[in-house]
Amino acid sequence: MNVRAPSEEKSDDTKESFYGELERGGCGGCNFPKYHMKILLGDFNKKLGRENIFEPRIGNGSLHQDSNDNGVRIVNFTTSKNLVLKSTKFPHRIIHKYTWTSPDGKTHNQIDHKLIDGR
């Protein structure tokens, strides 16, 4: 699946609606046979930090120090669906972690991610 999540400033209702749609769209296992690997790619509009509590699911290779609200939501979702965030699981040079750069070239973020079955 390819997704585009609501941005950080969107309402909680909009964010909850997105994750509800994602759940119904097959990630909950309802549309895919059990043996198929689930892979979600896309613009999740989230910043994942290097908090120790999240390390089993996301690793410690994130560009950001602290997670934002969308980051916490995606970690909760991945945990509930036995998924792993592979884009932050392994260390990379900082220049290779950017997935978005501001038009002036001064701000860099890592907001696009890959979620894969944790099996």
MARRO-705302 format. One line per 8 residues: number of its first residue (from 1); their letters; for each residue y, x, z of N, C-alpha, C. Coordinates in Angstrom, 3 decimals. Atoms other than C-alpha are relative to their C-alpha. Layout:
REM residues N
NUM> A> Y X Z Y X Z Y X Z ~ ...
END
This chain:
REM residues 119
1> MNVRAPSE> -1.185 0.845 0.000 0.000 0.000 0.000 1.237 0.882 0.000 ~ -1.291 -0.662 -0.009 3.544 1.076 -0.637 0.984 -0.944 0.670 ~ -0.880 0.877 -0.775 6.180 -0.256 1.772 1.421 0.552 0.069 ~ -1.379 -0.370 -0.307 9.889 -0.226 2.497 0.412 -0.811 1.222 ~ -0.299 0.657 -1.269 10.713 -1.021 6.112 1.496 -0.262 0.141 ~ -1.426 0.253 -0.268 13.996 -2.507 7.381 0.646 1.213 0.676 ~ -0.714 -1.124 -0.596 16.628 0.037 8.391 0.236 -0.227 1.494 ~ -0.169 -0.002 -1.456 17.455 0.862 12.012 0.963 -1.078 0.484
9> EKSDDTKE> -1.012 0.956 -0.471 20.486 -1.460 12.200 -0.378 -1.461 -0.220 ~ 0.445 1.383 0.199 18.550 -4.580 11.126 -0.416 -0.622 1.332 ~ 0.326 0.714 -1.237 17.767 -7.235 13.739 -1.478 0.174 0.364 ~ 1.381 -0.074 -0.475 14.615 -7.181 15.866 -0.876 -1.033 -0.701 ~ 0.764 1.036 0.698 13.526 -10.429 14.186 -0.419 0.465 -1.399 ~ 0.312 -0.512 1.335 13.703 -8.794 10.754 -1.096 1.049 0.070 ~ 1.011 -1.050 -0.164 11.684 -5.810 11.975 -1.354 -0.594 0.358 ~ 1.259 0.638 -0.382 9.064 -8.011 13.623 -0.605 -0.752 -1.181
17> SFYGELER> 0.470 0.697 1.190 8.818 -10.064 10.432 -0.663 0.986 -0.964 ~ 0.573 -1.026 0.877 8.192 -6.874 8.432 -1.391 0.413 0.477 ~ 1.304 -0.428 -0.506 5.353 -5.742 10.709 -1.021 -1.129 -0.033 ~ 0.900 1.138 0.159 3.887 -9.251 10.652 -0.517 -0.095 -1.427 ~ 0.396 -0.010 1.414 3.882 -9.145 6.845 -0.959 1.148 -0.292 ~ 0.868 -1.155 0.194 2.336 -5.691 6.927 -1.393 -0.276 0.539 ~ 1.281 0.382 -0.606 -0.397 -6.992 9.211 -0.766 -0.958 -0.913 ~ 0.653 0.984 0.867 -1.139 -9.931 6.915 -0.303 0.559 -1.383
25> GGCGGCNF> 0.175 -0.572 1.328 -0.903 -7.731 3.828 -1.232 0.854 -0.167 ~ 1.246 -0.729 0.164 -4.225 -6.060 4.493 -0.212 1.089 1.012 ~ 0.191 -1.107 -0.922 -3.596 -3.420 7.098 -0.807 -0.417 1.221 ~ 0.804 0.479 -1.111 -5.236 -5.570 9.725 -1.476 -0.095 -0.335 ~ 1.392 0.025 0.410 -8.475 -5.363 7.784 -0.428 -1.305 -0.637 ~ 0.399 1.313 0.506 -8.384 -8.949 6.534 -0.207 -0.020 -1.514 ~ 0.125 0.033 1.460 -8.054 -8.114 2.815 -0.850 1.129 -0.581 ~ 0.762 -1.132 0.496 -9.963 -4.846 2.507 -1.373 0.041 0.649
33> PKYHMKIL> 1.305 -0.203 -0.637 -13.660 -4.240 3.023 0.106 1.099 1.066 ~ -0.053 -0.898 -1.137 -14.327 -2.318 6.207 -0.112 1.473 -0.404 ~ 0.253 -1.382 0.384 -15.460 0.821 4.381 1.106 0.616 -0.851 ~ -1.100 -0.566 0.779 -12.278 1.219 2.279 0.992 0.705 0.917 ~ -1.008 -0.726 -0.764 -9.799 3.802 3.529 1.354 -0.657 -0.231 ~ -1.330 0.598 0.093 -6.377 2.372 4.255 1.043 1.112 -0.028 ~ -1.081 -0.970 0.123 -3.353 4.396 3.132 1.288 -0.779 -0.236 ~ -1.317 0.611 0.163 0.237 3.246 3.575 0.988 1.122 -0.272
41> LGDFNKKL> -1.019 -0.970 0.374 3.040 5.177 1.888 1.327 -0.727 -0.074 ~ -1.266 0.638 0.255 6.688 4.508 1.880 1.153 0.417 0.869 ~ -1.253 -0.198 -0.714 10.169 4.415 3.250 -0.055 -0.866 1.249 ~ 0.113 0.740 -1.249 9.630 3.412 6.856 1.318 -0.033 0.773 ~ -1.315 -0.008 -0.647 13.294 4.063 7.770 -0.096 0.295 1.488 ~ 0.173 -0.330 -1.414 12.272 5.681 11.025 0.083 1.492 0.193 ~ -0.003 -1.400 -0.401 12.796 8.928 12.800 -1.020 0.145 1.119 ~ 0.999 -0.285 -1.023 9.834 10.240 14.727 0.375 1.279 0.707
49> GRENIFEP> -0.306 -1.176 -0.788 10.500 12.644 17.531 -1.254 0.764 0.370 ~ 1.129 -0.824 -0.433 8.317 15.237 19.163 -0.388 -0.309 1.440 ~ 0.364 0.382 -1.353 7.663 13.269 22.341 -1.506 0.219 0.205 ~ 1.405 -0.319 -0.282 4.388 14.383 23.971 -0.899 -1.227 -0.019 ~ 0.814 1.214 -0.068 3.192 10.802 24.437 -0.479 -0.449 -1.384 ~ 0.356 0.410 1.352 3.100 10.286 20.636 -0.875 1.019 -0.730 ~ 0.671 -1.086 0.724 1.387 13.579 19.728 -1.389 -0.335 -0.546 ~ 1.321 0.282 0.585 -2.179 12.225 19.305 0.068 -0.758 -1.330
57> RIGNGSLH> -0.114 0.785 1.229 -0.983 9.865 16.539 0.891 0.632 -1.057 ~ -0.954 -0.515 0.987 1.848 11.809 14.918 0.055 1.519 -0.045 ~ -0.092 -1.449 -0.032 1.350 15.470 15.823 1.342 0.445 0.532 ~ -1.300 -0.487 -0.477 4.332 17.662 16.596 0.772 0.692 -1.120 ~ -0.673 -0.607 1.140 5.540 18.550 13.087 1.186 -0.787 -0.513 ~ -1.125 0.833 0.432 8.454 16.114 12.983 1.284 0.812 -0.115 ~ -1.312 -0.608 0.164 11.917 17.101 11.816 0.905 -0.325 1.187 ~ -0.907 0.498 -1.032 13.555 15.093 14.615 -0.528 0.286 1.404
65> QDSNDNGV> 0.357 -0.238 -1.395 13.595 15.744 18.348 -0.381 -1.301 0.709 ~ 0.214 1.282 -0.678 13.746 12.094 19.473 -0.265 -1.105 -1.014 ~ 0.316 1.143 0.850 12.344 8.878 17.999 1.078 -1.077 0.135 ~ -0.873 1.165 -0.097 14.556 5.906 17.153 -0.870 -1.241 0.181 ~ 0.735 1.244 -0.227 13.561 2.241 17.611 -1.076 -0.225 -1.063 ~ 0.989 0.156 1.064 11.834 2.099 14.219 -1.152 0.981 0.169 ~ 1.049 -0.987 -0.240 9.917 5.256 15.115 -0.988 -0.468 1.048 ~ 0.875 0.523 -1.058 8.558 3.700 18.297 -0.836 -1.161 -0.537
73> RIVNFTTS> 0.738 1.131 0.574 7.591 0.557 16.370 -1.162 0.467 -0.875 ~ 1.069 -0.446 0.888 5.599 2.481 13.774 -1.104 0.710 0.779 ~ 1.037 -0.627 -0.823 3.796 4.517 16.440 -0.856 -1.082 0.657 ~ 0.765 1.107 -0.582 2.797 1.282 18.180 -0.905 -0.653 -1.038 ~ 0.796 0.598 1.072 1.612 -0.151 14.862 -1.183 0.896 -0.368 ~ 1.087 -0.909 0.365 -0.420 2.946 13.960 -1.069 0.047 1.076 ~ 0.967 -0.015 -1.099 -2.037 2.969 17.379 -0.846 -1.263 -0.014 ~ 0.740 1.266 -0.021 -3.001 -0.710 17.180 -0.953 -0.135 -1.188
81> KNLVLKST> 0.822 0.097 1.207 -4.518 -0.246 13.680 -0.870 1.241 -0.231 ~ 0.780 -1.232 0.110 -6.221 3.125 14.315 0.393 0.815 -1.235 ~ -0.544 -0.800 1.089 -3.985 4.875 11.786 0.588 1.289 0.563 ~ -0.609 -1.270 -0.387 -2.574 8.418 11.864 1.136 0.283 -0.973 ~ -1.135 -0.393 0.837 0.825 9.564 10.589 -0.222 1.429 -0.456 ~ 0.319 -1.332 0.507 -0.101 12.512 8.385 1.233 0.804 -0.362 ~ -1.198 -0.728 0.416 3.446 13.395 7.320 0.605 0.831 1.124 ~ -0.521 -0.783 -1.123 4.227 14.733 10.810 -1.115 0.683 0.778
89> KFPHRIIH> 1.153 -0.537 -0.724 0.756 15.875 11.831 -0.087 1.519 -0.087 ~ 0.140 -1.433 0.221 0.970 19.407 10.408 1.368 0.678 -0.078 ~ -1.283 -0.713 0.051 3.710 22.035 10.730 0.369 0.388 -1.433 ~ -0.551 -0.412 1.290 5.901 22.686 7.696 1.341 0.665 0.269 ~ -1.341 -0.554 -0.124 9.061 24.691 7.142 0.987 -1.163 -0.015 ~ -0.972 1.092 -0.131 12.114 22.570 7.970 0.467 -0.510 -1.356 ~ -0.478 0.424 1.317 13.300 22.503 4.355 -1.004 -0.915 -0.711 ~ 1.025 0.832 0.632 9.998 20.843 3.358 -0.243 -1.316 0.740
97> KYTWTSPD> 0.161 1.233 -0.765 10.290 18.067 5.961 0.968 -1.096 -0.436 ~ -1.008 0.979 0.409 13.361 16.344 4.456 -0.585 -0.971 -1.006 ~ 0.347 0.997 1.014 12.668 13.085 2.655 1.234 -0.775 -0.445 ~ -1.262 0.652 0.374 16.298 11.908 2.500 1.136 0.949 0.329 ~ -1.192 -0.820 -0.213 19.574 13.787 2.120 1.205 -0.862 -0.321 ~ -1.209 0.795 0.209 23.003 12.202 2.443 0.709 0.446 -1.278 ~ -0.701 -0.352 1.242 25.247 12.127 -0.644 0.849 1.268 0.112 ~ -0.791 -1.218 -0.146 27.420 14.903 0.819 -0.877 1.235 0.242
105> GKTHNQID> 0.937 -1.109 -0.156 24.298 17.057 1.354 -0.053 0.612 1.387 ~ -0.068 -0.598 -1.337 25.005 17.660 5.050 -0.999 -0.591 0.993 ~ 0.921 0.663 -0.914 22.633 15.195 6.724 -1.369 -0.120 -0.651 ~ 1.372 0.081 0.497 18.878 15.386 6.329 -0.830 -0.814 0.976 ~ 0.894 0.803 -0.835 16.267 12.954 7.619 -1.411 0.023 -0.563 ~ 1.398 0.155 0.377 12.525 12.545 7.540 -0.358 -1.457 0.312 ~ 0.200 1.432 -0.235 12.125 8.784 7.076 -1.114 -0.591 -0.856 ~ 1.118 0.453 0.830 9.366 8.513 4.448 -1.278 0.598 0.573
113> HKLIDGR> 1.206 -0.476 -0.676 5.841 8.753 5.797 -1.279 -0.504 -0.657 ~ 1.345 0.372 0.453 2.125 8.519 5.065 -0.825 -0.371 1.220 ~ 0.897 0.450 -1.057 -0.206 6.511 7.326 -1.394 -0.128 -0.595 ~ 1.364 -0.017 0.517 -3.946 6.972 6.883 -0.956 -0.400 1.117 ~ 1.055 0.346 -0.968 -7.067 5.605 8.582 -0.276 1.163 0.935 ~ 0.262 -1.025 -0.993 -7.773 7.480 11.779 -1.468 0.331 0.167 ~ 1.433 -0.241 -0.159 -11.522 7.549 11.237 -0.435 1.372 -0.378
END
